[in-house]
Amino acid sequence: MEDSSIPTPKEMPLYDRSVINDPKDLAKLYAKVWQDLEGPNNKSLNLKIPETKHGLIRSTLEFTHQNIQKLKEWILNEKIKNENFDSSSCRISSFAIATAYLCICTAKLEGLKEGKLWFAFAADGRTRLKPQVPLNYFGNCLVGAVVCLERFELLSENGIILACDEISKAIRNLDDGALNGCENWGSQMSQLTTNYSKVQAISLSGSPRFGVYNADFGFGKPKKVEIVSAESPYVFSLTDSRNSDVVMEIGVVKERDEIEAFVDIFNQGFEFI
């Protein structure tokens, strides 16, 4: 008789929501912020779907291993020139490098102007919460971080170093205290997403770690994956790639003239390093 292929308890999906410790009752806090988006004393629980501009174009850009390594070497070489060089800052993730570069490209697209660029991203919260959540937990278990960057600094010669440092710092802070200040996240994000005239906020959807190109539901592995829910000019989508030379694919949505300019900025940036 062949060995049984029945999964063990640790491999079975865990649906128990009580494994997540929520002493600050975040569910109620976030629900109130959600309701207040349409004014105080609003009781509607209808899903608030933002309007999508007409005429948007979707394009896919690629961060190759060569691109990432080239950016990393340039950043480290510039850091070493600094008298206050900290060797601990040599540990830079591909995620920090790639997203810092996207922030630079976004700032360049609109040119020099006053104001801040906010970058928001989510991370796996299972190993960052206390107590840790089992890896077979089935459900959303994400923690978030927001990085605030001065636009004029992003456009400086060392803008990508600044962005990379701030993003790396935000990642380390998640490891040290994933829920620090979490009671303010809802109100903070609502301010960032309801008035783009004051600040510009960009965010991410998806992750290269999801391995979407390895998914096979009986029809074979996908040839092309696009995250269609990321349909805002302020949201980049991230996935892995079928191409072994590519670290991650970036989905970009913008108007035609902007998408062409953004692609040029993205590609030309690697040529000048």
Backbone bond lengths (Angstrom), bond angles and torsions (degrees), N, CA, C in turn:
res aa  C-N    CA-C-N  psi(-1)  N-CA   C-N-CA  omega(-1)  CA-C   N-CA-C  phi
1 M - - - 1.466 - - 1.529 109.99 -
2 E 1.288 116.81 133.33 1.457 120.31 -178.61 1.522 110.82 -70.07
3 D 1.336 114.69 154.88 1.465 120.13 178.39 1.517 109.87 -61.31
4 S 1.327 115.72 143.94 1.456 120.86 179.67 1.519 110.41 -69.97
5 S 1.327 115.86 141.83 1.466 120.85 177.89 1.521 111.20 -103.89
6 I 1.343 116.11 15.52 1.460 119.78 179.39 1.523 109.07 -66.55
7 P 1.323 118.99 128.08 1.466 120.84 -178.61 1.515 112.03 -66.56
8 T 1.326 115.36 149.99 1.457 121.32 177.17 1.522 109.14 -77.13
9 P 1.356 118.59 164.56 1.474 120.97 178.95 1.522 113.25 -54.86
10 K 1.349 117.43 -34.83 1.457 120.11 -179.07 1.523 111.98 -71.16
11 E 1.330 116.31 -19.20 1.459 120.13 179.36 1.522 112.49 -93.43
12 M 1.316 116.88 -15.88 1.459 121.09 179.94 1.526 110.29 -75.62
13 P 1.331 118.99 143.93 1.468 120.96 177.58 1.523 111.61 -59.64
14 L 1.323 116.04 137.00 1.466 122.14 178.79 1.524 108.69 -103.73
15 Y 1.323 117.35 121.43 1.465 122.27 -176.64 1.527 112.69 -104.95
16 D 1.301 117.81 2.44 1.465 122.32 -174.39 1.529 110.19 -73.40
17 R 1.352 117.60 106.06 1.465 121.30 -178.57 1.534 111.97 -73.22
18 S 1.314 117.56 -15.79 1.467 120.12 -177.85 1.525 112.49 -71.25
19 V 1.331 118.25 -9.45 1.467 119.96 179.28 1.525 110.82 -72.33
20 I 1.340 117.10 -13.81 1.469 120.79 178.50 1.520 109.25 -95.71
21 N 1.308 115.44 120.85 1.463 121.81 -179.81 1.528 109.50 -84.22
22 D 1.335 116.71 121.96 1.470 121.87 -176.16 1.523 109.94 -129.77
23 P 1.345 117.80 69.86 1.468 120.16 -176.74 1.523 113.69 -67.90
24 K 1.335 117.55 -21.66 1.467 120.59 -178.15 1.526 112.45 -92.80
25 D 1.311 116.70 3.43 1.468 122.10 178.38 1.529 110.75 52.85
26 L 1.330 114.90 55.37 1.462 121.02 -175.82 1.526 112.60 -63.43
27 A 1.323 116.23 -29.75 1.468 119.11 -178.65 1.523 111.01 -57.74
28 K 1.325 117.01 -44.29 1.462 120.76 179.90 1.526 111.12 -69.97
29 L 1.333 116.45 -40.27 1.468 120.16 -179.69 1.527 110.78 -61.10
30 Y 1.330 116.66 -46.84 1.460 120.65 -177.55 1.526 111.64 -70.74
31 A 1.330 116.38 -34.49 1.466 119.66 177.98 1.526 110.67 -63.40
32 K 1.338 116.63 -38.66 1.469 120.51 179.38 1.529 110.53 -66.78
33 V 1.332 116.76 -43.03 1.464 119.93 177.77 1.526 110.03 -60.95
34 W 1.318 116.69 -40.89 1.469 121.94 179.96 1.525 110.90 -61.78
35 Q 1.324 115.65 -44.25 1.464 119.51 -179.90 1.525 111.47 -68.12
36 D 1.322 117.16 -37.70 1.462 121.33 -175.83 1.522 113.35 -72.88
37 L 1.346 117.73 -7.66 1.458 119.53 178.44 1.522 111.65 -60.18
38 E 1.332 117.03 -26.90 1.466 121.03 178.99 1.519 111.44 -104.40
39 G 1.322 116.45 23.40 1.452 120.44 176.39 1.515 112.18 109.10
40 P 1.350 116.48 157.74 1.464 120.68 179.68 1.526 111.73 -64.08
41 N 1.323 114.60 151.86 1.477 122.39 177.92 1.527 113.02 64.28
42 N 1.319 116.94 18.21 1.462 120.17 176.52 1.529 109.47 -75.77
43 K 1.316 117.50 130.25 1.465 121.58 -177.10 1.534 112.43 -108.44
44 S 1.321 117.22 0.11 1.458 120.21 -177.01 1.525 111.02 -72.61
45 L 1.323 116.25 138.08 1.457 122.01 176.18 1.528 111.17 -110.22
46 N 1.333 116.18 14.97 1.460 120.07 179.58 1.522 110.55 -62.92
47 L 1.316 115.41 144.06 1.452 120.58 178.69 1.520 109.72 -66.71
48 K 1.339 115.70 125.70 1.468 120.69 -177.44 1.529 108.75 -94.51
49 I 1.303 115.94 100.70 1.459 121.24 -178.14 1.524 109.02 -99.66
50 P 1.331 117.96 119.50 1.468 119.52 -179.36 1.520 111.73 -66.26
51 E 1.321 115.85 149.02 1.461 120.34 179.06 1.531 110.10 -69.82
52 T 1.302 115.07 143.16 1.457 121.14 179.43 1.523 109.52 -103.93
53 K 1.331 116.39 132.03 1.453 120.37 178.48 1.524 110.42 -65.13
54 H 1.329 115.50 148.81 1.457 120.68 175.27 1.530 109.44 -83.14
55 G 1.301 116.24 152.19 1.453 120.71 174.98 1.510 114.90 80.70
56 L 1.329 118.13 17.38 1.454 120.72 178.68 1.527 110.41 -77.20
57 I 1.332 115.86 146.34 1.458 122.79 179.95 1.529 108.47 -115.98
58 R 1.331 116.27 137.06 1.462 121.38 177.97 1.530 109.29 -104.81
59 S 1.321 115.75 133.86 1.460 120.62 178.96 1.526 109.27 -137.05
60 T 1.322 115.96 153.74 1.462 121.20 179.11 1.522 109.69 -116.02
61 L 1.320 115.96 124.94 1.458 122.54 176.40 1.524 108.79 -109.84
62 E 1.323 116.19 160.33 1.468 120.02 -176.27 1.522 111.48 -126.96
63 F 1.318 115.18 134.63 1.460 121.40 167.72 1.524 106.85 -99.24
64 T 1.316 116.91 107.73 1.461 120.31 177.75 1.525 109.69 -83.01
65 H 1.323 116.06 165.00 1.465 120.17 175.73 1.529 109.85 -58.87
66 Q 1.328 116.18 -37.19 1.462 120.76 179.60 1.528 110.88 -65.63
67 N 1.335 117.26 -42.44 1.469 121.02 178.22 1.524 110.96 -59.41
68 I 1.337 115.83 -50.01 1.460 121.00 -177.45 1.519 110.58 -62.46
69 Q 1.335 117.19 -44.69 1.460 120.63 -179.31 1.522 111.13 -64.65
70 K 1.316 116.30 -38.25 1.466 121.02 179.36 1.528 110.80 -63.64
71 L 1.328 116.58 -44.49 1.463 120.91 177.88 1.523 111.02 -64.74
72 K 1.323 116.46 -42.84 1.463 120.45 -178.66 1.524 111.27 -62.48
73 E 1.327 116.97 -44.96 1.466 120.61 -179.85 1.522 110.89 -63.12
74 W 1.342 116.63 -40.62 1.464 119.23 179.74 1.523 110.35 -64.81
75 I 1.320 117.24 -44.05 1.468 121.67 -179.71 1.522 110.49 -61.58
76 L 1.335 117.26 -46.51 1.467 120.74 -178.13 1.525 111.08 -66.56
77 N 1.321 118.14 -39.66 1.467 121.05 178.40 1.521 111.14 -62.59
78 E 1.332 117.13 -39.98 1.463 120.65 178.21 1.526 110.99 -69.04
79 K 1.318 117.24 -36.06 1.462 120.90 179.17 1.527 111.13 -65.92
80 I 1.321 116.47 -40.67 1.461 121.00 -178.16 1.526 110.99 -62.20
81 K 1.332 117.06 -29.63 1.466 120.63 179.16 1.526 112.01 -67.62
82 N 1.318 116.74 -20.03 1.464 121.63 -177.52 1.519 110.21 -77.99
83 E 1.339 117.31 133.32 1.463 121.66 -179.71 1.521 111.88 -63.27
84 N 1.314 117.06 -30.12 1.466 121.27 -178.99 1.531 111.61 -94.42
85 F 1.314 115.74 30.87 1.463 120.57 -177.10 1.521 111.30 -60.66
86 D 1.313 115.52 130.81 1.463 122.78 178.35 1.524 108.23 -110.43
87 S 1.336 116.23 116.32 1.467 120.02 -175.83 1.523 112.60 -61.58
88 S 1.340 116.79 -24.56 1.467 119.39 -179.76 1.529 111.67 -66.50
89 S 1.343 116.20 -20.91 1.465 119.75 -179.69 1.524 112.07 -79.18
90 C 1.337 117.11 0.85 1.462 120.56 177.92 1.522 111.67 -72.82
91 R 1.324 116.19 -20.77 1.462 119.69 -178.99 1.530 108.74 -83.13
92 I 1.310 115.23 98.14 1.464 121.23 -177.69 1.520 108.70 -121.88
93 S 1.309 117.04 127.08 1.461 120.84 -179.04 1.526 110.87 -81.37
94 S 1.317 115.32 156.90 1.466 120.51 175.89 1.522 110.49 -61.98
95 F 1.342 116.13 -33.93 1.464 120.29 178.58 1.522 110.58 -62.63
96 A 1.339 117.06 -46.41 1.465 120.71 -179.15 1.523 110.97 -63.19
97 I 1.324 116.76 -41.72 1.461 120.61 -179.57 1.531 110.87 -65.18
98 A 1.322 116.10 -47.30 1.467 120.39 -176.72 1.521 111.81 -65.09
99 T 1.326 117.25 -45.34 1.465 119.60 -177.54 1.526 111.31 -72.26
100 A 1.324 117.47 -32.87 1.466 119.86 174.91 1.527 109.85 -62.49
101 Y 1.316 116.24 -40.70 1.465 120.72 178.91 1.526 111.03 -64.78
102 L 1.326 117.35 -38.07 1.465 120.71 177.12 1.528 111.06 -64.81
103 C 1.335 116.80 -36.57 1.469 120.33 176.60 1.522 110.58 -63.90
104 I 1.335 116.54 -41.49 1.462 120.92 178.67 1.530 110.17 -63.22
105 C 1.316 116.66 -46.04 1.468 120.65 -179.98 1.523 111.33 -61.93
106 T 1.334 116.38 -38.22 1.464 120.64 178.69 1.520 110.83 -64.53
107 A 1.335 116.54 -43.62 1.464 120.60 179.53 1.527 110.99 -65.39
108 K 1.318 117.02 -40.12 1.463 120.68 179.97 1.524 111.64 -66.66
109 L 1.312 116.78 -32.33 1.459 120.24 -177.51 1.522 111.62 -59.70
110 E 1.335 116.51 -39.14 1.467 120.12 -177.42 1.518 112.67 -97.50
111 G 1.327 117.87 -5.06 1.449 120.57 175.48 1.518 113.37 78.01
112 L 1.314 115.02 -177.70 1.457 121.89 -175.89 1.523 110.95 -71.98
113 K 1.302 116.15 121.60 1.459 121.85 174.39 1.520 108.78 -160.09
114 E 1.321 115.62 161.52 1.455 119.65 -178.46 1.526 110.48 -73.04
115 G 1.317 113.78 162.98 1.456 118.46 175.68 1.510 112.71 116.85
116 K 1.299 114.71 177.90 1.454 121.82 -177.36 1.522 110.24 -113.95
117 L 1.312 114.94 154.08 1.448 121.60 170.87 1.523 106.91 -115.31
118 W 1.314 115.52 123.01 1.464 121.01 -179.80 1.519 108.64 -102.37
119 F 1.326 114.78 135.14 1.457 120.57 178.66 1.526 108.84 -121.43
120 A 1.328 116.24 120.47 1.467 121.60 -178.57 1.525 109.93 -115.26
121 F 1.327 115.47 137.52 1.467 119.13 177.74 1.522 109.77 -147.09
122 A 1.310 115.46 160.76 1.464 121.93 -179.90 1.521 109.76 -114.75
123 A 1.329 115.45 156.42 1.464 121.20 179.27 1.522 109.39 -138.90
124 D 1.301 115.77 158.28 1.460 121.86 178.10 1.525 109.17 -61.99
125 G 1.332 116.43 122.51 1.456 119.95 -176.39 1.512 114.66 -94.21
126 R 1.323 118.75 -6.79 1.463 120.50 -171.39 1.524 113.15 -59.80
127 T 1.314 117.36 -45.83 1.464 119.85 -178.38 1.526 112.19 -88.55
128 R 1.320 117.44 -5.83 1.455 121.03 -177.08 1.526 112.92 -98.12
129 L 1.321 117.58 -15.28 1.464 121.05 179.98 1.523 110.59 -84.17
130 K 1.312 115.02 157.58 1.467 121.10 177.26 1.520 108.99 -123.74
131 P 1.352 117.21 117.79 1.471 127.16 -5.46 1.522 111.52 -69.69
132 Q 1.328 115.50 159.86 1.455 119.80 -179.08 1.523 111.00 -65.08
133 V 1.316 114.62 149.57 1.461 121.65 178.69 1.529 108.38 -93.10
134 P 1.326 118.78 134.86 1.472 120.75 179.75 1.528 111.88 -53.83
135 L 1.315 116.40 144.11 1.462 121.08 -176.54 1.523 112.74 -66.98
136 N 1.338 117.04 -18.71 1.463 119.21 178.78 1.528 111.97 -92.18
137 Y 1.348 116.65 13.10 1.470 120.85 176.72 1.517 109.36 -61.44
138 F 1.336 117.13 130.31 1.464 122.06 -177.39 1.526 108.46 -106.00
139 G 1.315 115.84 107.15 1.458 120.85 -178.45 1.514 109.79 151.18
140 N 1.316 116.42 172.47 1.456 120.28 178.52 1.517 110.07 -72.94
141 C 1.313 115.83 126.30 1.465 120.85 175.45 1.521 107.45 -141.83
142 L 1.327 114.59 74.55 1.456 121.30 -175.33 1.519 110.80 -116.11
143 V 1.310 115.72 147.38 1.460 121.73 171.43 1.521 107.02 -118.45
144 G 1.329 116.66 152.72 1.456 120.01 -173.63 1.513 113.66 -119.30
145 A 1.320 114.47 160.45 1.461 121.47 175.97 1.521 108.59 -142.36
146 V 1.318 115.42 147.76 1.466 121.49 178.48 1.521 108.51 -128.71
147 V 1.313 116.52 129.37 1.463 122.48 179.78 1.523 108.46 -114.09
148 C 1.317 116.31 130.60 1.464 122.03 -179.93 1.527 109.25 -106.03
149 L 1.323 116.85 124.61 1.457 121.92 -176.29 1.526 110.24 -128.14
150 E 1.321 116.12 137.29 1.465 120.90 175.38 1.530 108.85 -76.92
151 R 1.319 115.65 128.90 1.461 119.54 -175.20 1.531 112.16 -61.45
152 F 1.329 117.58 -41.32 1.464 119.04 -176.89 1.525 110.91 -67.24
153 E 1.340 117.52 -28.56 1.460 120.46 177.19 1.527 111.23 -73.17
154 L 1.328 116.41 -34.73 1.463 119.61 177.68 1.521 111.55 -63.67
155 L 1.329 116.42 -30.24 1.459 120.93 -177.94 1.524 112.65 -86.92
156 S 1.324 117.27 -0.78 1.458 120.81 177.65 1.526 109.85 -77.59
157 E 1.329 116.85 172.27 1.469 121.27 -176.83 1.526 111.96 -59.57
158 N 1.324 116.42 -37.32 1.459 120.96 -177.77 1.526 112.31 -102.71
159 G 1.323 116.28 25.91 1.459 120.07 -177.53 1.514 113.45 -58.27
160 I 1.337 116.71 -40.49 1.462 118.91 -177.83 1.526 111.44 -68.57
161 I 1.337 116.77 -29.33 1.467 119.83 176.98 1.515 109.69 -67.25
162 L 1.329 116.57 -44.98 1.463 121.18 178.03 1.529 110.58 -59.46
163 A 1.328 116.33 -48.61 1.465 120.27 -178.39 1.520 111.07 -62.77
164 C 1.318 116.52 -42.68 1.459 121.23 -179.18 1.527 110.87 -64.09
165 D 1.331 116.99 -40.93 1.469 121.12 178.72 1.522 111.10 -63.63
166 E 1.324 116.97 -43.82 1.466 120.52 -177.92 1.529 111.44 -68.09
167 I 1.315 116.94 -39.24 1.465 120.18 178.36 1.527 110.47 -68.29
168 S 1.336 116.80 -41.49 1.469 120.61 177.69 1.522 110.75 -62.83
169 K 1.320 116.70 -39.50 1.464 121.15 177.31 1.521 110.98 -62.80
170 A 1.326 116.87 -42.32 1.465 120.91 179.43 1.527 111.04 -63.10
171 I 1.331 116.74 -37.28 1.469 120.69 177.93 1.522 110.34 -65.92
172 R 1.336 116.74 -43.24 1.477 120.03 178.59 1.520 110.87 -63.46
173 N 1.325 116.71 -37.94 1.466 119.88 178.95 1.528 111.25 -63.62
174 L 1.322 116.91 -33.87 1.461 119.98 176.71 1.521 110.60 -64.67
175 D 1.323 116.21 -36.69 1.462 119.85 179.60 1.522 111.22 -70.50
176 D 1.333 116.67 -32.83 1.467 120.64 -178.11 1.527 112.40 -80.95
177 G 1.312 117.46 -34.02 1.462 120.83 -179.67 1.511 109.73 -162.98
178 A 1.320 116.35 86.90 1.463 121.18 -170.78 1.515 113.14 -62.17
179 L 1.348 117.69 -27.75 1.464 120.38 -175.52 1.525 112.95 -108.96
180 N 1.311 117.19 14.57 1.464 119.60 177.80 1.527 110.38 -63.22
181 G 1.332 116.12 122.90 1.456 121.00 179.51 1.514 114.26 73.57
182 C 1.340 116.88 13.25 1.469 119.91 -174.98 1.525 112.93 -64.62
183 E 1.339 117.09 -22.92 1.462 118.65 -179.87 1.524 111.94 -67.87
184 N 1.349 117.01 -14.62 1.468 121.06 -179.54 1.528 112.89 -100.94
185 W 1.317 117.45 -5.64 1.464 119.94 -174.98 1.519 112.40 -61.08
186 G 1.317 117.17 -43.56 1.459 120.34 -176.38 1.514 112.55 -59.77
187 S 1.335 116.66 -50.12 1.462 120.53 -179.35 1.523 111.02 -67.35
188 Q 1.333 116.35 -35.43 1.461 119.91 179.65 1.525 110.87 -65.32
189 M 1.317 117.04 -45.33 1.456 120.29 -178.59 1.520 111.74 -68.78
190 S 1.335 117.29 -34.38 1.464 119.18 178.89 1.521 110.74 -65.77
191 Q 1.333 117.36 -34.68 1.463 120.71 177.34 1.523 110.99 -68.07
192 L 1.338 116.22 -36.31 1.456 120.12 -177.55 1.516 112.53 -73.71
193 T 1.316 116.83 -29.86 1.463 120.21 -172.64 1.517 114.21 -100.34
194 T 1.338 118.12 -1.94 1.463 119.10 -177.93 1.524 113.03 -108.66
195 N 1.327 117.84 -6.96 1.460 118.52 -179.56 1.523 109.50 -145.89
196 Y 1.331 116.90 84.60 1.452 120.91 -178.42 1.526 112.44 -75.05
197 S 1.339 117.71 -7.87 1.454 119.41 179.62 1.521 110.86 -74.16
198 K 1.334 117.01 -25.65 1.459 120.85 -178.74 1.527 111.72 -91.21
199 V 1.314 117.09 -43.05 1.455 120.98 -179.99 1.519 108.60 -137.62
200 Q 1.311 115.38 159.54 1.454 120.06 175.12 1.515 107.62 -112.87
201 A 1.304 117.31 125.39 1.459 122.23 -179.35 1.517 109.39 -120.51
202 I 1.322 116.67 126.74 1.456 120.80 175.52 1.521 108.48 -117.27
203 S 1.313 115.98 153.57 1.458 119.70 -177.31 1.522 109.88 -145.42
204 L 1.333 115.20 178.58 1.456 121.90 -176.18 1.514 111.25 -120.73
205 S 1.314 114.86 154.38 1.459 121.79 172.69 1.522 107.55 -134.09
206 G 1.330 117.43 134.40 1.455 120.91 179.80 1.513 112.58 86.91
207 S 1.328 115.94 -175.38 1.462 122.31 -179.87 1.523 109.10 -164.70
208 P 1.344 117.54 142.93 1.468 119.99 175.47 1.527 112.20 -62.97
209 R 1.331 116.52 -21.11 1.467 120.07 -178.10 1.525 113.28 -74.90
210 F 1.310 117.64 -12.26 1.462 119.73 -179.55 1.532 112.16 -70.24
211 G 1.323 116.67 -21.38 1.460 119.74 178.10 1.516 113.78 60.26
212 V 1.329 116.27 44.34 1.469 119.65 -174.67 1.531 112.66 -64.68
213 Y 1.320 117.02 -25.84 1.460 118.92 -179.13 1.528 112.49 -79.00
214 N 1.324 116.88 -6.15 1.460 120.51 174.82 1.523 112.04 -97.52
215 A 1.327 116.85 -2.86 1.466 120.44 -179.13 1.535 109.98 -71.28
216 D 1.325 115.21 135.03 1.463 120.51 178.71 1.524 108.47 -141.74
217 F 1.320 116.26 108.69 1.458 121.89 -179.35 1.533 111.52 -99.34
218 G 1.321 115.99 24.06 1.450 120.30 178.46 1.508 114.04 104.69
219 F 1.332 116.81 -5.57 1.458 121.16 -179.19 1.527 111.61 -110.71
220 G 1.316 116.34 8.09 1.449 120.36 -175.21 1.516 111.14 92.30
221 K 1.314 116.82 166.78 1.459 121.34 -179.26 1.530 110.34 -73.70
222 P 1.330 117.13 148.72 1.476 119.93 -176.94 1.520 112.73 -68.33
223 K 1.327 115.47 147.52 1.453 121.07 175.27 1.524 111.51 -88.07
224 K 1.336 116.57 -29.46 1.470 120.96 179.78 1.517 108.84 -149.99
225 V 1.323 116.42 132.19 1.462 122.25 179.07 1.522 108.93 -119.76
226 E 1.326 116.30 130.84 1.461 121.76 174.13 1.520 108.46 -131.19
227 I 1.319 116.65 136.28 1.462 121.61 177.30 1.523 107.07 -89.34
228 V 1.322 116.55 95.96 1.462 120.94 -171.98 1.524 112.35 -71.28
229 S 1.334 117.99 -19.19 1.467 119.68 178.75 1.522 111.33 -71.51
230 A 1.339 117.17 -19.12 1.465 121.07 176.65 1.522 107.69 -85.67
231 E 1.331 116.58 84.43 1.464 121.19 -174.12 1.522 111.84 -120.40
232 S 1.319 116.07 26.59 1.456 121.04 178.69 1.522 109.77 -113.99
233 P 1.337 118.52 144.25 1.465 120.88 175.47 1.525 112.72 -62.48
234 Y 1.324 116.82 -12.00 1.459 120.79 -177.68 1.523 112.62 -102.60
235 V 1.339 116.96 7.75 1.466 120.75 -178.88 1.526 109.69 -124.45
236 F 1.333 116.03 125.91 1.457 121.81 172.89 1.529 108.29 -102.24
237 S 1.319 116.86 140.59 1.461 120.19 174.89 1.525 109.64 -103.80
238 L 1.323 115.91 143.65 1.459 122.02 -178.80 1.525 109.72 -122.21
239 T 1.322 116.87 132.67 1.458 121.88 173.32 1.525 108.86 -141.83
240 D 1.336 115.17 169.03 1.451 119.31 170.60 1.533 107.72 -76.40
241 S 1.317 118.30 -165.11 1.461 120.51 -177.08 1.526 110.38 -144.37
242 R 1.318 115.92 154.90 1.468 120.75 172.92 1.519 110.61 -74.09
243 N 1.315 116.07 -23.60 1.461 122.01 -176.86 1.525 109.36 -84.30
244 S 1.306 118.12 121.16 1.467 121.88 -177.60 1.521 112.36 -66.23
245 D 1.334 117.39 -17.62 1.464 120.69 178.76 1.527 112.43 -82.33
246 V 1.331 116.71 -8.05 1.464 121.56 -174.81 1.525 110.37 -107.02
247 V 1.336 116.55 129.38 1.466 121.98 178.42 1.519 110.12 -75.63
248 M 1.332 116.25 -45.29 1.464 120.61 -179.21 1.521 110.50 -158.40
249 E 1.325 115.28 152.25 1.455 122.15 173.09 1.519 108.98 -100.39
250 I 1.322 115.68 141.53 1.457 122.06 -179.90 1.519 109.08 -116.00
251 G 1.317 116.35 120.94 1.453 120.63 175.42 1.517 110.22 -91.18
252 V 1.327 116.37 128.14 1.464 122.19 -177.43 1.528 108.92 -124.32
253 V 1.330 116.56 134.87 1.463 121.77 178.57 1.526 108.99 -125.41
254 K 1.330 116.96 120.11 1.463 121.01 179.05 1.522 109.15 -154.61
255 E 1.329 116.21 172.57 1.456 120.03 173.71 1.527 109.06 -68.61
256 R 1.339 115.80 159.90 1.464 119.73 -170.27 1.529 112.93 -55.10
257 D 1.332 117.89 -48.92 1.460 119.09 -177.65 1.524 111.36 -65.83
258 E 1.330 116.95 -33.76 1.457 120.58 -179.99 1.525 111.74 -73.95
259 I 1.315 117.13 -38.48 1.463 119.72 -178.34 1.519 110.55 -65.99
260 E 1.332 116.71 -38.15 1.460 120.04 178.60 1.523 110.69 -65.87
261 A 1.332 116.15 -42.25 1.462 120.13 179.07 1.524 110.67 -66.88
262 F 1.341 116.86 -40.91 1.462 120.47 -178.53 1.530 110.96 -64.61
263 V 1.323 116.82 -42.02 1.468 120.64 178.78 1.522 110.48 -62.27
264 D 1.328 117.58 -40.99 1.465 121.26 177.92 1.524 110.76 -62.88
265 I 1.330 116.75 -45.34 1.466 120.99 179.19 1.523 110.33 -61.45
266 F 1.320 116.43 -43.81 1.463 121.76 -179.24 1.528 110.95 -60.66
267 N 1.322 116.97 -48.10 1.465 120.67 -176.02 1.522 112.30 -73.39
268 Q 1.330 117.05 -39.25 1.461 120.20 -177.03 1.522 112.25 -69.60
269 G 1.331 116.46 -27.80 1.457 119.50 -178.97 1.512 113.04 -58.48
270 F 1.327 117.44 -35.69 1.467 120.73 -179.39 1.522 111.56 -72.90
271 E 1.333 116.63 -25.03 1.459 120.31 -177.87 1.520 112.17 -74.66
272 F 1.341 116.99 -25.93 1.466 120.15 -175.66 1.524 112.56 -94.09
273 I 1.319 117.76 2.29 1.469 120.34 179.32 1.523 109.41 -94.29
